[in-house]
Amino acid sequence: MNENQEASWLVIDGYEDEPAAFGVPPYVGFHIRYICGVLEQAGIPYEYCTIDSYRLNPPSLEDRLGVVVLAGAIVPGKYLRGAPISLRETRDVLSKIPGDTPILCGGWAIRGWRQQGWSPLRHNLFLALQDTDATLAYFLNNSQWKHQRRNAEQWTAWAHAGAKSKAVTHNPDLLGPLTYEVEVYQGCVRYKRGCKFCIEPKKGVPVWRSPEDIIQEVAIAHEMGVEHVRLGGMTDTYTYMAEGVVDMEYPRPDPEPIAKLLHGLREDERLGILHTDNGNPSIIAEHLEESEEITKTLVETLSDGAVLSFGLESADPNVHEANWLNCDSGQLKSAIALINKYGRERGERGLPKLLPGLNFIAGLNGETSATYDINLKLLRELKQEGHMIRRVNIRQVEGEGFQEIDDDDFRSFKNSVREEFDGPLLEEMLPTGTILDDVWWEAHDGRTRLPRHLEPEAKDPAIHGKAGITFGRQIGAYPILVGMNYLAPLENYSQIMVTGHGARSITGIEIGLDWRTVTEKQLAAVPGISAKGAWSLIGTRAKAHSKKRPLESVEDWFKSAGVNIPELIDFEKILKD
């Protein structure tokens, strides 16, 4: 830090990924914004830095007023655009901070690491076990560390201040696919006896934010340049402000508050993509009338491609009982049928409006080889009955108090799901020839964005159509990975046509390519055109140009090259005159 720079706090966003909170790019989480909101409200200078930015170009750790590290990723997954901070990286960051600098580490990952035995010995280092933002505010006011929880007034104040904080305005994705995760409520309706593997019941009885409060926060974020929003923090979209949360096993949904929130957000013309996340199928099944009204509202207001994650976890009744799960197969089927009734309609970006996603967890107590057979039986029934499922997520349980997983059983189950269920469902949902709008390109020659993908060369329009593979996704929750068999400039949108299917991804080609400039690699990416045919077309076009005998049309071009126009897809949409 040079002599002219003002001393400041450093806030390192190590990302959060919880059952009801997204904060890994392209998402910006709400807890990191609350932390920045505390500093904003207090008028204290600070610098915001994502862990990915830290890896590439670490900011100075010298002469800081203090450092805050948020590590909140506890849901295992494969990350494409950014990777959460690890315990090793956290230790490394802490080791480089001068010894007299106050340090605050918070987030559910910090709690987990501490429970596993991590207890760093360092002066003025504090591991927050409650709300990191409230703990920071207490330190700023009292010059001492103490575990704190935010009150309702602080929640609103820091949420609104965080909406205009550097976590938003200095976010690397602000001018790209940034999605603003807003906290709608905290806690879980199953706080008394929730699923044993989940952290959400530990957050206690649900505490709601009002629709007006949330709408105001999002409006502030829009003023900062935010377009896309995801409603997070909710263990169940259908129990937002539900009746009987304290007294009822299955609280009764109230369609009015969620409708007020969703329609209020959608009225702002600055809003782009709007998605939500979790749904509890047992709540839906036990209150079909109220749930139907909410489902209609979701379909009316959410962007297409919306997914409701259904946490069945296991179809085995023994596992259900041993782990305090609250949804059985019958309830699941009823909930899926209701969502499919309204959500299968295709939206303007090319995807069904609203579909359920289905979660399974391996390693829960009571699991046997028969458990996997029961799970497969349910999936096959869903398929036979014609239900449409957006995704099937399979993961292994983490934490203590659960049993060992039989690797052979787990691998066999996962492979069967991918082969029998995922692939066919994807083909049904996105048949060959489907047009998808607004695919955002993120990486070359591999699914994960690397430092080289941030270089100007990766974004240069001159690479368009050259040899390589480009990967991208639409903006939104649980987007489908799209691969394209040639290079396209990264951090840009394209409209694509689906040309092939994998188990969890699709292959596509851009539409509206100019046939006069289309490259050999682009032509070879069209189903029905071989590599030899693509070369013949390129040679014929070059020859016609050199002889100053221009080809008159696509039909003329293909005829002159001796190549048949593909009949497998709507070829006219790919090449334009």
QUICOR-V958311 format. One record per residue. RES is the residue in one letter. PHI is phi in whole degrees, 0 to 359 (none if undefined). PSI is psi in whole degrees, 0 to 359 (999 if undefined). D_FIRST is the distance of its C-alpha to the first C-alpha in whole Angstrom. Layout:
RES,PHI,PSI,D_FIRST ; RES,PHI,PSI,D_FIRST
//
This chain:
M,none,127,0 ; N,278,172,4 ; E,296,334,7 ; N,273,350,8 ; Q,278,140,6 ; E,282,136,8 ; A,299,142,8 ; S,210,163,10 ; W,282,155,12 ; L,243,125,12 ; V,250,115,16 ; I,258,117,17 ; D,273,98,20 ; G,275,3,23 ; Y,78,147,26 ; E,241,144,29 ; D,210,96,32 ; E,244,170,35 ; P,306,331,39 ; A,233,29,38 ; A,206,123,34 ; F,256,135,33 ; G,210,13,29 ; V,265,134,29 ; P,314,137,28 ; P,272,14,30 ; Y,273,147,30 ; V,246,122,27 ; G,284,163,28 ; F,277,330,29 ; H,293,322,27 ; I,293,326,24 ; R,290,324,25 ; Y,297,319,26 ; I,301,312,23 ; C,295,327,21 ; G,298,323,24 ; V,301,314,23 ; L,291,323,20 ; E,299,311,21 ; Q,295,326,24 ; A,278,352,22 ; G,70,29,20 ; I,263,130,17 ; P,294,143,14 ; Y,205,162,13 ; E,239,135,12 ; Y,256,135,15 ; C,215,124,15 ; T,285,157,19 ; I,295,329,20 ; D,293,319,21 ; S,295,322,18 ; Y,300,319,16 ; R,297,324,19 ; L,278,318,18 ; N,210,82,14 ; P,300,132,12 ; P,288,163,9 ; S,295,138,6 ; L,257,0,8 ; E,277,148,7 ; D,56,37,7 ; R,271,145,9 ; L,294,331,12 ; G,174,168,14 ; V,227,134,15 ; V,243,130,18 ; V,240,121,20 ; L,258,122,23 ; A,233,101,25 ; G,236,10,29 ; A,274,115,30 ; I,231,357,34 ; V,261,115,36 ; P,294,143,37 ; G,186,172,37 ; K,262,118,36 ; Y,260,136,33 ; L,257,319,33 ; R,261,335,30 ; G,202,156,27 ; A,237,130,27 ; P,298,156,27 ; I,295,141,24 ; S,261,169,26 ; L,296,320,27 ; R,299,315,26 ; E,294,322,22 ; T,298,314,22 ; R,301,318,22 ; D,296,316,20 ; V,300,313,17 ; L,298,324,18 ; S,293,339,18 ; K,264,355,15 ; I,274,131,13 ; P,309,147,13 ; G,297,335,17 ; D,266,4,16 ; T,277,128,15 ; P,296,136,17 ; I,229,132,18 ; L,237,123,21 ; C,246,130,23 ; G,217,171,25 ; G,115,162,28 ; W,291,333,31 ; A,295,320,30 ; I,301,316,29 ; R,298,317,32 ; G,296,315,34 ; W,297,322,32 ; R,294,318,32 ; Q,297,331,36 ; Q,276,2,36 ; G,113,359,35 ; W,284,116,31 ; S,218,77,30 ; P,298,135,27 ; L,263,107,27 ; R,202,140,23 ; H,294,133,23 ; N,65,27,22 ; L,254,131,22 ; F,230,132,24 ; L,259,108,26 ; A,286,126,28 ; L,254,358,31 ; Q,239,229,32 ; D,274,120,30 ; T,299,320,26 ; D,296,313,26 ; A,293,324,28 ; T,296,318,27 ; L,296,315,23 ; A,300,319,25 ; Y,297,318,27 ; F,296,317,24 ; L,297,328,22 ; N,271,336,25 ; N,234,354,27 ; S,59,30,24 ; Q,210,154,26 ; W,271,138,26 ; K,201,133,30 ; H,299,132,31 ; Q,220,153,32 ; R,244,143,33 ; R,285,147,33 ; N,266,178,36 ; A,299,319,37 ; E,294,320,36 ; Q,294,321,32 ; W,304,309,33 ; T,296,313,34 ; A,298,314,31 ; W,285,330,28 ; A,295,315,30 ; H,290,319,30 ; A,293,324,27 ; G,292,334,25 ; A,294,336,27 ; K,248,16,25 ; S,278,175,22 ; K,291,341,19 ; A,299,336,21 ; V,260,303,23 ; T,291,334,22 ; H,254,14,19 ; N,286,132,21 ; P,301,337,22 ; D,262,5,26 ; L,303,318,26 ; L,272,8,28 ; G,235,238,30 ; P,267,19,32 ; L,307,131,29 ; T,239,126,32 ; Y,270,109,31 ; E,277,115,33 ; V,253,137,34 ; E,275,118,35 ; V,270,316,39 ; Y,206,168,40 ; Q,234,153,39 ; G,102,185,41 ; C,213,140,45 ; V,295,344,48 ; R,259,35,49 ; Y,296,336,47 ; K,284,321,50 ; R,207,70,51 ; G,273,174,49 ; C,306,131,48 ; K,298,331,47 ; F,275,349,45 ; C,260,144,43 ; I,277,339,40 ; E,299,318,41 ; P,300,335,44 ; K,292,344,41 ; K,279,355,40 ; G,89,191,43 ; V,299,139,45 ; P,303,138,44 ; V,239,118,42 ; W,269,148,42 ; R,263,147,40 ; S,286,154,43 ; P,304,320,43 ; E,297,319,42 ; D,298,314,39 ; I,294,316,38 ; I,299,320,39 ; Q,295,317,37 ; E,299,313,34 ; V,296,324,34 ; A,299,320,35 ; I,297,316,32 ; A,298,320,30 ; H,301,320,33 ; E,299,333,31 ; M,275,356,28 ; G,110,1,29 ; V,289,137,31 ; E,249,313,34 ; H,260,141,35 ; V,224,141,36 ; R,234,133,37 ; L,277,112,38 ; G,239,189,37 ; G,78,349,37 ; M,266,123,41 ; T,287,339,43 ; D,203,114,46 ; T,302,327,46 ; Y,283,346,50 ; T,253,19,49 ; Y,297,118,47 ; M,55,39,48 ; A,287,160,51 ; E,270,141,54 ; G,79,27,55 ; V,300,322,52 ; V,281,326,53 ; D,258,335,56 ; M,254,141,57 ; E,296,322,56 ; Y,237,87,56 ; P,306,147,55 ; R,275,121,56 ; P,297,148,54 ; D,244,110,54 ; P,294,337,53 ; E,291,309,53 ; P,298,318,49 ; I,292,326,48 ; A,294,317,50 ; K,299,319,48 ; L,293,309,45 ; L,294,314,45 ; H,293,324,47 ; G,297,319,45 ; L,293,318,42 ; R,290,338,44 ; E,294,338,45 ; D,280,116,42 ; E,292,346,42 ; R,283,347,38 ; L,288,130,39 ; G,263,252,39 ; I,282,134,39 ; L,233,119,40 ; H,227,165,41 ; T,231,192,42 ; D,226,267,42 ; N,284,147,44 ; G,222,142,48 ; N,262,109,50 ; P,297,332,53 ; S,291,322,55 ; I,298,314,55 ; I,300,313,56 ; A,294,325,59 ; E,278,347,60 ; H,222,65,59 ; L,296,322,60 ; E,295,309,61 ; E,294,321,58 ; S,293,328,56 ; E,296,318,58 ; E,297,318,57 ; I,295,319,53 ; T,300,317,53 ; K,301,318,55 ; T,296,317,52 ; L,300,315,49 ; V,294,324,51 ; E,290,326,51 ; T,250,328,48 ; L,285,155,46 ; S,287,154,45 ; D,297,159,47 ; G,86,6,46 ; A,292,144,45 ; V,230,132,46 ; L,258,111,47 ; S,285,121,46 ; F,257,117,49 ; G,269,73,48 ; L,293,312,52 ; E,74,317,50 ; S,199,141,54 ; A,268,358,57 ; D,280,119,59 ; P,302,326,60 ; N,293,319,60 ; V,292,321,56 ; H,305,311,56 ; E,289,318,58 ; A,291,336,56 ; N,244,10,52 ; W,62,37,53 ; L,286,158,53 ; N,232,16,54 ; C,229,126,55 ; D,257,177,58 ; S,296,323,59 ; G,295,315,62 ; Q,297,320,59 ; L,300,313,57 ; K,299,319,60 ; S,297,318,60 ; A,293,316,57 ; I,298,318,56 ; A,300,320,60 ; L,293,314,58 ; I,297,318,55 ; N,295,329,57 ; K,302,323,60 ; Y,247,334,57 ; G,270,351,54 ; R,286,344,55 ; E,303,136,56 ; R,276,137,54 ; G,263,186,51 ; E,289,338,50 ; R,271,358,47 ; G,104,0,50 ; L,250,155,49 ; P,305,147,51 ; K,296,311,50 ; L,209,123,50 ; L,227,154,51 ; P,279,147,50 ; G,250,152,48 ; L,237,126,50 ; N,252,133,48 ; F,239,145,49 ; I,234,128,48 ; A,263,146,49 ; G,99,4,49 ; L,290,154,50 ; N,299,140,53 ; G,90,357,57 ; E,288,138,56 ; T,225,180,58 ; S,301,326,59 ; A,295,334,61 ; T,302,316,58 ; Y,293,326,57 ; D,294,320,61 ; I,295,318,61 ; N,298,315,57 ; L,295,322,59 ; K,300,317,62 ; L,297,314,60 ; L,298,319,58 ; R,294,323,61 ; E,296,316,63 ; L,300,319,60 ; K,293,314,61 ; Q,297,326,64 ; E,279,358,64 ; G,84,16,62 ; H,286,144,59 ; M,256,124,56 ; I,242,133,53 ; R,287,318,49 ; R,204,153,48 ; V,239,116,49 ; N,256,127,46 ; I,237,123,47 ; R,219,167,44 ; Q,262,141,45 ; V,295,146,44 ; E,240,156,41 ; G,105,174,41 ; E,270,159,44 ; G,93,10,47 ; F,240,175,48 ; Q,259,166,51 ; E,292,148,50 ; I,261,131,50 ; D,286,112,53 ; D,299,320,51 ; D,294,315,55 ; D,298,315,55 ; F,296,315,52 ; R,296,318,52 ; S,297,317,55 ; F,297,313,55 ; K,298,317,51 ; N,296,320,53 ; S,297,318,56 ; V,297,315,54 ; R,298,317,52 ; E,283,314,55 ; E,275,330,58 ; F,244,304,56 ; D,301,305,52 ; G,302,306,53 ; P,300,322,57 ; L,295,320,55 ; L,296,319,52 ; E,294,324,55 ; E,292,319,57 ; M,286,321,54 ; L,230,73,53 ; P,297,158,56 ; T,308,133,56 ; G,99,349,55 ; T,296,137,53 ; I,263,128,51 ; L,244,128,47 ; D,270,155,45 ; D,58,51,41 ; V,277,125,40 ; W,262,118,37 ; W,278,132,36 ; E,234,334,33 ; A,210,155,34 ; H,246,133,36 ; D,64,15,38 ; G,184,156,37 ; R,284,337,37 ; T,262,132,33 ; R,292,129,30 ; L,247,166,28 ; P,306,325,25 ; R,294,338,27 ; H,286,349,29 ; L,269,352,26 ; E,285,154,26 ; P,303,327,28 ; E,300,326,31 ; A,287,343,32 ; K,254,1,32 ; D,288,122,34 ; P,304,339,37 ; A,294,341,39 ; I,277,351,39 ; H,302,122,41 ; G,92,356,44 ; K,282,170,43 ; A,296,138,44 ; G,146,186,42 ; I,231,139,41 ; T,241,136,39 ; F,242,142,39 ; G,201,178,38 ; R,212,157,39 ; Q,286,156,40 ; I,285,135,37 ; G,143,175,38 ; A,287,134,39 ; Y,51,53,40 ; P,291,152,41 ; I,277,132,43 ; L,289,133,41 ; V,244,128,43 ; G,249,142,43 ; M,228,132,44 ; N,275,42,46 ; Y,195,169,44 ; L,277,142,40 ; A,227,149,39 ; P,301,134,36 ; L,283,164,33 ; E,60,42,32 ; N,217,158,35 ; Y,266,152,38 ; S,217,156,42 ; Q,260,127,45 ; I,235,160,47 ; M,249,135,50 ; V,289,127,51 ; T,240,348,52 ; G,193,170,52 ; H,224,139,51 ; G,253,191,50 ; A,289,325,50 ; R,228,8,47 ; S,213,171,46 ; I,231,160,47 ; T,252,143,48 ; G,214,172,48 ; I,221,145,48 ; E,296,148,47 ; I,258,160,50 ; G,76,24,50 ; L,288,142,50 ; D,280,118,51 ; W,295,340,54 ; R,283,340,54 ; T,235,357,50 ; V,301,142,50 ; T,269,168,49 ; E,299,318,51 ; K,295,324,49 ; Q,293,317,49 ; L,297,318,53 ; A,293,342,53 ; A,280,352,51 ; V,276,124,54 ; P,302,129,56 ; G,101,352,60 ; I,247,117,58 ; S,282,168,58 ; A,300,321,56 ; K,296,317,59 ; G,297,321,60 ; A,297,316,56 ; W,297,320,57 ; S,298,319,60 ; L,295,315,59 ; I,297,318,56 ; G,296,318,59 ; T,297,317,61 ; R,294,318,59 ; A,296,319,58 ; K,296,316,61 ; A,297,321,62 ; H,294,317,59 ; S,294,327,60 ; K,271,4,64 ; K,55,41,63 ; R,238,74,65 ; P,302,144,62 ; L,287,145,63 ; E,272,334,64 ; S,198,171,62 ; V,300,317,61 ; E,299,316,64 ; D,298,318,65 ; W,298,309,62 ; F,296,320,63 ; K,297,316,67 ; S,295,327,66 ; A,275,352,64 ; G,71,32,67 ; V,243,133,64 ; N,282,139,65 ; I,291,127,63 ; P,302,143,62 ; E,251,357,63 ; L,286,335,61 ; I,223,173,59 ; D,281,86,59 ; F,297,330,58 ; E,297,337,58 ; K,281,337,55 ; I,280,310,53 ; L,254,132,54 ; K,250,149,55 ; D,280,999,57
//
